[in-house]
Amino acid sequence: MKQLKNPNFLWSEYLLKAGIIFLPISADLGAIFLSLLILNLWKQKYKSIIYEPLNWSFGILFIWLIFISTIAIYPILSFEGLANFIPSILMVVSFPFLLNSYNRLYNLAWWLVLVSLPICFLGFMQLFYGWETPFLLKRVGIQLIAYGRPEGRVSSFLMYANTLAFYLVTTFTLSIGLWIYHYQSWKILSNYQTKLQLATLSVAVFINGFGIVLTHSRSAWGLALLSLTAFIAYLELYWFLSFIVLLVFLIAWAAWLPFYQNIIRGIIPDYFWARLTDELYDDRHITALRTTQWSVAWQMMLSRPFWGWGLRNFTPIYQQKINVWMGHPHNLFLMLLSEIGIFGTSLLSIIVATILGKATMILIKTKQIYSNYISLDTSIDTKNLLLFTYLNAFILCTIFNLFDVSIFDLKINVIGWLLLSSIIGVTYQNKSSN
């Protein structure tokens, strides 16, 4: 992968910024800018994209998805399901040629974090004051629903509270990484600019964290704590882990441990432990439980293990078996196993694992270099921190997909592929400047 030198690079960067700004507000507007960006990158770097060895594996996956759709039980649904994958593949094979330096990862993280601030603010106004978008804006896909979706859970412009939770887990992680980055800079050079950046990021960390709490997403709560734990381990602040462990233990005690439970529940707000025990939403039928959905998806995989049933075929088959409509099984890997088979799922998993493995090796190597030559090149650690932040965010997105599926909502599907593209860009090119 070679760095872009064409004047059209600036046009590409503007399109990426516009896509990031508009995507959380309107999927249609965001898709327009990102589609133009994909076309522009393919136009400029067509040969480089085609001849990049990593992209050949994505090409095989692309062909497999088309083949699976032709033999699917419900082929029309499967071909419709290609719309959730093909644009993402076109993105991940081209975006690394734009996001191929640490400076660009730094800028991208800032764009995502800054956009999250108005998204959170409007979500808070939605939840507490019933703000909603006017009818005309709803017609163009800008949906701010009074008191959230479902009611009582903040969702902002996104489709559902859980999708906002996915978005905020990412921006929360990026804001922490940037905060650490600028805190280290502030200790070395304390000027107005670094103070302003650090103050902005402090607000971003708090607002994104508060937004995660208000989504009522148990997965997002756990992932936010996991994100904090990862940064604590990276910084080797092991003494702080005791606070995280104590907090998790007390919440679990309030939720499930019977002895002295009343005392602990007097300390821990029921907002948290009652959500964990489902006492806040105790009217859910067995057909809506994830365990039921996972069981059906697993049985589908056992019935057609190699080929799968076809994209989007989980929904009609689940409806036939359970007599309830369900869009997906709330687990990406089980969904892929049931729909594109063991081969397709393994291929995608191996591609992503290879990328993450190479990035992790770079992370370990550069951290060792920084430890040995800290007085010679402190920029090594800032690069390491950025790569670690993106790895942390992407792994959290992957874990989130163990309990939900993000690919059906363009607003959050792009986030995961954008993070992966960024990791590919710096690990397979590993440039340090524009």
C-alpha positions as CSV (number, residue, x, y, z in Angstrom):
1,M,0.0,0.0,0.0
2,K,1.4,3.4,-1.0
3,Q,0.5,6.6,0.5
4,L,-1.8,8.9,-1.5
5,K,0.1,11.8,-3.2
6,N,-2.7,12.7,-5.6
7,P,-4.3,16.1,-5.0
8,N,-7.6,14.2,-4.8
9,F,-6.5,13.1,-1.3
10,L,-7.9,16.3,0.2
11,W,-11.2,15.6,-1.5
12,S,-11.1,12.1,0.0
13,E,-10.5,13.5,3.4
14,Y,-13.3,16.0,3.2
15,L,-15.7,13.2,2.1
16,L,-14.6,11.1,5.1
17,K,-15.2,14.0,7.4
18,A,-18.7,14.7,5.9
19,G,-19.6,11.0,6.1
20,I,-18.6,10.8,9.8
21,I,-20.5,13.9,10.6
22,F,-23.7,13.1,8.8
23,L,-23.8,9.3,9.2
24,P,-25.1,9.2,12.9
25,I,-27.8,11.8,12.0
26,S,-28.9,10.3,8.7
27,A,-27.8,7.0,7.2
28,D,-28.8,8.3,3.7
29,L,-26.7,11.4,3.8
30,G,-23.8,9.6,5.4
31,A,-24.0,6.8,2.8
32,I,-23.8,9.3,0.0
33,F,-20.5,10.8,1.2
34,L,-19.0,7.5,2.0
35,S,-20.0,6.0,-1.4
36,L,-18.4,9.0,-3.1
37,L,-15.3,8.4,-1.0
38,I,-15.1,4.7,-2.0
39,L,-15.5,5.6,-5.7
40,N,-12.8,8.2,-5.4
41,L,-10.4,5.9,-3.7
42,W,-11.1,3.1,-6.2
43,K,-10.6,5.5,-9.1
44,Q,-7.3,6.8,-7.7
45,K,-5.8,3.5,-6.3
46,Y,-7.5,0.8,-8.4
47,K,-4.3,-1.1,-9.3
48,S,-2.9,-0.9,-5.8
49,I,-6.2,-2.2,-4.3
50,I,-6.4,-5.1,-6.8
51,Y,-2.7,-6.1,-6.3
52,E,-2.7,-5.9,-2.5
53,P,-2.4,-9.6,-1.2
54,L,-4.6,-8.9,1.8
55,N,-7.4,-7.8,-0.4
56,W,-7.3,-11.1,-2.3
57,S,-8.7,-12.8,0.8
58,F,-11.5,-10.3,0.9
59,G,-12.1,-11.0,-2.8
60,I,-12.6,-14.7,-2.0
61,L,-15.0,-13.8,0.7
62,F,-16.9,-11.6,-1.7
63,I,-17.2,-14.5,-4.2
64,W,-18.3,-16.9,-1.5
65,L,-21.1,-14.6,-0.4
66,I,-22.4,-14.4,-4.0
67,F,-22.2,-18.1,-4.4
68,I,-24.0,-18.8,-1.1
69,S,-26.8,-16.5,-2.2
70,T,-27.3,-18.5,-5.4
71,I,-27.8,-21.8,-3.4
72,A,-29.7,-20.2,-0.4
73,I,-33.0,-21.6,0.7
74,Y,-34.5,-18.1,0.2
75,P,-32.1,-16.7,-2.5
76,I,-34.0,-13.4,-2.9
77,L,-33.5,-12.6,0.8
78,S,-29.8,-13.7,0.5
79,F,-29.1,-11.4,-2.4
80,E,-30.8,-8.6,-0.5
81,G,-28.5,-9.4,2.4
82,L,-25.4,-8.8,0.2
83,A,-26.2,-5.1,0.6
84,N,-25.0,-5.4,4.2
85,F,-21.6,-6.9,3.2
86,I,-20.5,-5.8,-0.3
87,P,-20.2,-2.0,0.5
88,S,-18.3,-2.9,3.7
89,I,-15.8,-5.1,1.7
90,L,-15.4,-2.3,-0.8
91,M,-14.7,0.0,2.1
92,V,-12.2,-2.2,3.9
93,V,-10.1,-2.9,0.8
94,S,-9.8,0.8,-0.1
95,F,-9.9,2.9,3.1
96,P,-6.5,1.7,4.3
97,F,-4.9,3.6,1.4
98,L,-6.3,6.7,3.0
99,L,-5.9,5.8,6.7
100,N,-2.3,4.7,6.4
101,S,-0.6,7.0,8.9
102,Y,-0.7,7.6,12.7
103,N,-1.5,11.3,12.1
104,R,-4.6,10.3,10.1
105,L,-5.7,7.9,12.8
106,Y,-5.3,10.7,15.4
107,N,-7.4,13.0,13.3
108,L,-10.0,10.4,12.7
109,A,-10.3,9.7,16.4
110,W,-10.9,13.4,17.0
111,W,-13.6,13.6,14.4
112,L,-15.5,10.7,15.8
113,V,-15.2,12.0,19.4
114,L,-16.3,15.5,18.5
115,V,-19.3,14.3,16.6
116,S,-20.4,12.1,19.6
117,L,-20.8,15.3,21.7
118,P,-23.9,16.7,19.9
119,I,-25.2,13.2,19.4
120,C,-25.1,12.6,23.2
121,F,-26.5,16.1,24.0
122,L,-29.5,15.7,21.7
123,G,-30.0,12.2,23.2
124,F,-30.1,13.7,26.6
125,M,-32.7,16.3,25.5
126,Q,-34.7,13.5,23.9
127,L,-34.7,11.4,27.0
128,F,-35.3,14.1,29.7
129,Y,-37.3,16.7,27.8
130,G,-39.0,14.7,25.0
131,W,-37.2,16.4,22.1
132,E,-37.9,15.0,18.7
133,T,-37.3,15.9,15.1
134,P,-39.9,17.7,13.1
135,F,-42.0,15.7,10.6
136,L,-40.1,17.0,7.5
137,L,-36.8,15.9,8.9
138,K,-38.2,12.4,9.7
139,R,-39.0,12.1,6.0
140,V,-35.3,12.3,5.1
141,G,-34.3,9.7,7.7
142,I,-33.4,12.0,10.6
143,Q,-35.2,10.3,13.6
144,L,-35.0,11.8,17.1
145,I,-37.9,10.0,18.9
146,A,-39.3,11.6,22.1
147,Y,-38.1,9.7,25.2
148,G,-36.0,7.3,23.3
149,R,-36.5,3.9,21.6
150,P,-37.5,1.9,23.6
151,E,-39.1,4.5,25.8
152,G,-37.0,5.4,28.8
153,R,-33.6,4.5,27.1
154,V,-31.6,7.1,25.2
155,S,-31.2,6.4,21.5
156,S,-30.5,9.8,20.0
157,F,-30.6,9.7,16.2
158,L,-29.9,6.0,16.1
159,M,-32.4,3.2,15.5
160,Y,-32.4,1.8,19.0
161,A,-30.8,2.2,22.4
162,N,-28.4,-0.8,21.8
163,T,-27.2,0.7,18.5
164,L,-26.4,4.0,20.3
165,A,-24.6,1.9,23.0
166,F,-22.4,0.3,20.3
167,Y,-21.6,3.8,18.9
168,L,-20.8,5.2,22.3
169,V,-18.6,2.3,23.4
170,T,-16.4,3.2,20.4
171,T,-16.3,6.9,20.9
172,F,-15.8,6.4,24.7
173,T,-12.8,4.3,24.0
174,L,-11.3,6.7,21.5
175,S,-11.9,9.6,23.9
176,I,-10.0,7.8,26.7
177,G,-7.1,7.1,24.3
178,L,-6.9,10.7,23.2
179,W,-7.2,11.9,26.8
180,I,-4.2,9.8,27.8
181,Y,-2.3,11.0,24.7
182,H,-3.0,14.7,25.6
183,Y,-2.4,14.2,29.3
184,Q,1.1,12.9,28.5
185,S,1.6,15.9,26.2
186,W,0.3,18.3,28.9
187,K,2.9,17.0,31.4
188,I,5.6,17.8,28.9
189,L,4.3,21.0,27.4
190,S,1.6,22.8,29.4
191,N,0.2,25.5,27.1
192,Y,-3.3,26.8,26.3
193,Q,-3.8,24.4,23.4
194,T,-3.0,21.3,25.3
195,K,-5.2,22.5,28.2
196,L,-8.1,23.1,25.9
197,Q,-7.7,19.7,24.2
198,L,-7.5,18.0,27.6
199,A,-10.6,19.8,28.9
200,T,-12.6,18.9,25.8
201,L,-11.6,15.3,26.0
202,S,-12.5,15.2,29.7
203,V,-15.9,16.4,28.8
204,A,-16.1,13.8,26.0
205,V,-15.1,10.9,28.3
206,F,-17.8,12.0,30.9
207,I,-20.6,12.6,28.4
208,N,-19.9,9.4,26.4
209,G,-19.8,7.4,29.7
210,F,-23.0,9.0,30.9
211,G,-24.6,8.2,27.6
212,I,-23.6,4.6,27.9
213,V,-25.3,4.4,31.3
214,L,-28.5,5.9,29.9
215,T,-28.7,3.3,27.1
216,H,-29.5,0.6,29.7
217,S,-27.3,-1.7,27.6
218,R,-25.8,-4.3,29.9
219,S,-23.3,-5.3,27.2
220,A,-22.2,-1.7,26.8
221,W,-21.8,-1.3,30.6
222,G,-19.5,-4.3,30.7
223,L,-17.6,-3.2,27.6
224,A,-17.0,0.3,29.0
225,L,-15.5,-1.3,32.2
226,L,-13.5,-3.6,30.0
227,S,-12.2,-0.6,28.0
228,L,-11.1,1.1,31.1
229,T,-9.5,-2.1,32.4
230,A,-7.5,-2.4,29.1
231,F,-6.2,1.1,29.3
232,I,-5.3,0.6,33.0
233,A,-3.4,-2.6,32.1
234,Y,-1.7,-0.8,29.1
235,L,-0.5,2.0,31.5
236,E,0.5,-0.7,34.1
237,L,-1.6,1.0,36.8
238,Y,-2.5,-2.3,38.3
239,W,-3.3,-0.8,41.7
240,F,-6.3,0.9,40.0
241,L,-7.7,-2.5,38.9
242,S,-8.7,-3.2,42.5
243,F,-11.3,-0.4,42.3
244,I,-12.8,-1.9,39.1
245,V,-12.9,-5.4,40.5
246,L,-14.5,-4.1,43.7
247,L,-17.2,-2.2,41.8
248,V,-18.0,-5.2,39.6
249,F,-18.1,-7.5,42.6
250,L,-20.5,-5.2,44.5
251,I,-22.9,-4.9,41.5
252,A,-22.8,-8.6,41.0
253,W,-23.4,-9.1,44.7
254,A,-26.4,-6.8,44.7
255,A,-27.8,-8.6,41.6
256,W,-27.3,-12.3,42.5
257,L,-25.7,-13.1,45.9
258,P,-28.3,-13.8,48.5
259,F,-26.4,-13.1,51.8
260,Y,-26.5,-9.5,53.1
261,Q,-28.0,-8.5,49.7
262,N,-30.3,-5.8,51.2
263,I,-27.3,-4.0,52.6
264,I,-25.4,-4.0,49.3
265,R,-28.6,-3.0,47.4
266,G,-28.7,0.0,49.6
267,I,-25.3,1.0,48.4
268,I,-25.6,0.1,44.7
269,P,-28.4,1.9,42.8
270,D,-31.1,-0.5,41.5
271,Y,-30.7,1.2,38.1
272,F,-27.7,-1.2,37.7
273,W,-28.5,-4.4,39.5
274,A,-32.2,-4.6,38.6
275,R,-31.2,-4.3,34.9
276,L,-28.7,-7.2,35.3
277,T,-31.4,-9.4,36.9
278,D,-34.0,-8.3,34.3
279,E,-36.3,-7.0,37.0
280,L,-36.6,-3.7,35.0
281,Y,-37.8,-5.7,32.0
282,D,-39.3,-8.9,33.5
283,D,-42.1,-9.3,30.9
284,R,-40.0,-10.7,28.1
285,H,-41.3,-13.9,26.5
286,I,-39.0,-16.9,26.0
287,T,-39.0,-16.3,22.2
288,A,-37.4,-12.9,22.8
289,L,-34.5,-14.4,24.8
290,R,-31.1,-14.6,23.3
291,T,-30.7,-18.2,24.4
292,T,-33.7,-19.2,22.3
293,Q,-32.3,-17.4,19.2
294,W,-28.8,-18.8,19.7
295,S,-30.3,-22.3,19.9
296,V,-32.1,-22.0,16.6
297,A,-29.1,-20.5,14.9
298,W,-26.9,-23.4,16.2
299,Q,-29.4,-26.0,14.9
300,M,-29.4,-24.3,11.5
301,M,-25.6,-24.6,11.4
302,L,-25.7,-28.3,12.3
303,S,-28.3,-28.9,9.5
304,R,-26.1,-27.2,6.8
305,P,-22.7,-26.8,8.3
306,F,-20.6,-26.1,5.2
307,W,-22.8,-24.0,3.0
308,G,-25.2,-22.4,5.4
309,W,-28.7,-21.4,4.6
310,G,-28.1,-18.0,3.0
311,L,-27.9,-14.4,4.1
312,R,-30.9,-13.1,5.9
313,N,-32.4,-16.6,6.0
314,F,-32.4,-16.8,9.8
315,T,-35.5,-14.6,10.0
316,P,-37.9,-16.8,8.0
317,I,-36.6,-20.0,9.5
318,Y,-36.8,-18.7,13.0
319,Q,-40.4,-17.6,12.3
320,Q,-41.2,-21.1,11.0
321,K,-39.8,-22.8,14.1
322,I,-40.9,-20.3,16.8
323,N,-43.7,-18.5,15.1
324,V,-42.2,-15.2,16.0
325,W,-40.4,-12.7,13.7
326,M,-36.8,-12.0,14.6
327,G,-34.4,-10.0,12.5
328,H,-31.2,-11.8,13.7
329,P,-30.0,-14.1,16.5
330,H,-28.2,-11.4,18.5
331,N,-24.8,-13.1,17.9
332,L,-22.8,-12.3,14.7
333,F,-20.8,-15.5,14.7
334,L,-23.8,-17.8,15.2
335,M,-25.6,-15.8,12.5
336,L,-22.7,-16.2,10.1
337,L,-22.3,-19.9,10.9
338,S,-26.0,-20.5,10.2
339,E,-26.2,-18.3,7.1
340,I,-22.8,-18.5,5.3
341,G,-21.5,-21.8,6.8
342,I,-18.3,-22.8,8.5
343,F,-16.1,-22.0,5.5
344,G,-17.3,-18.4,5.1
345,T,-17.3,-17.7,8.8
346,S,-13.8,-19.2,9.2
347,L,-12.5,-17.3,6.2
348,L,-13.7,-13.9,7.6
349,S,-12.4,-14.8,11.1
350,I,-9.0,-15.8,9.8
351,I,-8.7,-12.6,7.8
352,V,-9.5,-10.4,10.8
353,A,-7.4,-12.5,13.2
354,T,-4.4,-12.2,10.9
355,I,-4.8,-8.4,10.8
356,L,-5.2,-8.1,14.6
357,G,-2.3,-10.5,15.1
358,K,0.0,-8.4,13.0
359,A,-1.1,-5.2,14.7
360,T,-0.5,-6.8,18.1
361,M,3.0,-7.8,17.1
362,I,3.7,-4.3,16.1
363,L,2.3,-3.1,19.4
364,I,4.5,-5.4,21.4
365,K,7.6,-4.6,19.4
366,T,7.2,-0.8,19.6
367,K,6.4,-0.9,23.3
368,Q,9.7,-2.8,23.9
369,I,11.5,-0.2,21.8
370,Y,10.0,2.6,23.8
371,S,10.9,0.9,27.1
372,N,14.5,0.6,26.0
373,Y,14.9,4.0,24.4
374,I,12.4,6.2,26.2
375,S,14.8,9.1,26.4
376,L,15.5,9.0,22.6
377,D,12.1,8.9,20.9
378,T,9.0,9.5,22.9
379,S,6.9,9.6,19.7
380,I,7.2,5.8,19.6
381,D,4.9,5.6,22.6
382,T,2.3,8.0,21.1
383,K,2.1,5.8,18.0
384,N,1.7,2.7,20.2
385,L,-1.0,4.3,22.2
386,L,-3.0,5.2,19.1
387,L,-2.7,1.7,17.7
388,F,-3.7,0.2,21.1
389,T,-6.7,2.5,21.3
390,Y,-8.0,1.4,17.8
391,L,-7.3,-2.3,18.7
392,N,-9.1,-1.9,22.0
393,A,-12.1,-0.2,20.2
394,F,-12.3,-2.8,17.5
395,I,-12.1,-5.8,19.9
396,L,-14.8,-4.3,22.0
397,C,-17.0,-4.0,18.8
398,T,-16.3,-7.6,18.2
399,I,-17.3,-8.6,21.7
400,F,-20.5,-6.5,21.4
401,N,-21.4,-8.6,18.4
402,L,-21.4,-11.7,20.6
403,F,-24.6,-10.3,22.1
404,D,-26.0,-8.3,19.2
405,V,-25.5,-7.8,15.5
406,S,-24.3,-4.4,14.2
407,I,-24.2,-5.1,10.4
408,F,-27.9,-4.3,9.8
409,D,-27.6,-0.7,10.9
410,L,-25.4,1.3,8.5
411,K,-24.8,4.0,11.2
412,I,-22.8,1.6,13.4
413,N,-21.8,-1.0,10.8
414,V,-19.5,1.6,9.2
415,I,-17.8,2.2,12.6
416,G,-16.5,-1.4,12.9
417,W,-15.2,-1.5,9.3
418,L,-13.7,2.0,9.7
419,L,-11.7,0.9,12.8
420,L,-10.5,-2.3,11.0
421,S,-9.5,-0.2,7.9
422,S,-7.5,2.1,10.2
423,I,-5.7,-0.9,11.8
424,I,-4.9,-2.3,8.4
425,G,-3.7,1.1,7.2
426,V,-1.0,1.5,9.8
427,T,0.0,-2.1,10.3
428,Y,0.5,-2.9,6.6
429,Q,1.9,0.5,5.7
430,N,3.1,1.7,9.2
431,K,3.8,5.3,8.2
432,S,4.2,8.0,10.9
433,S,3.3,11.2,9.1
434,N,1.2,12.5,6.2
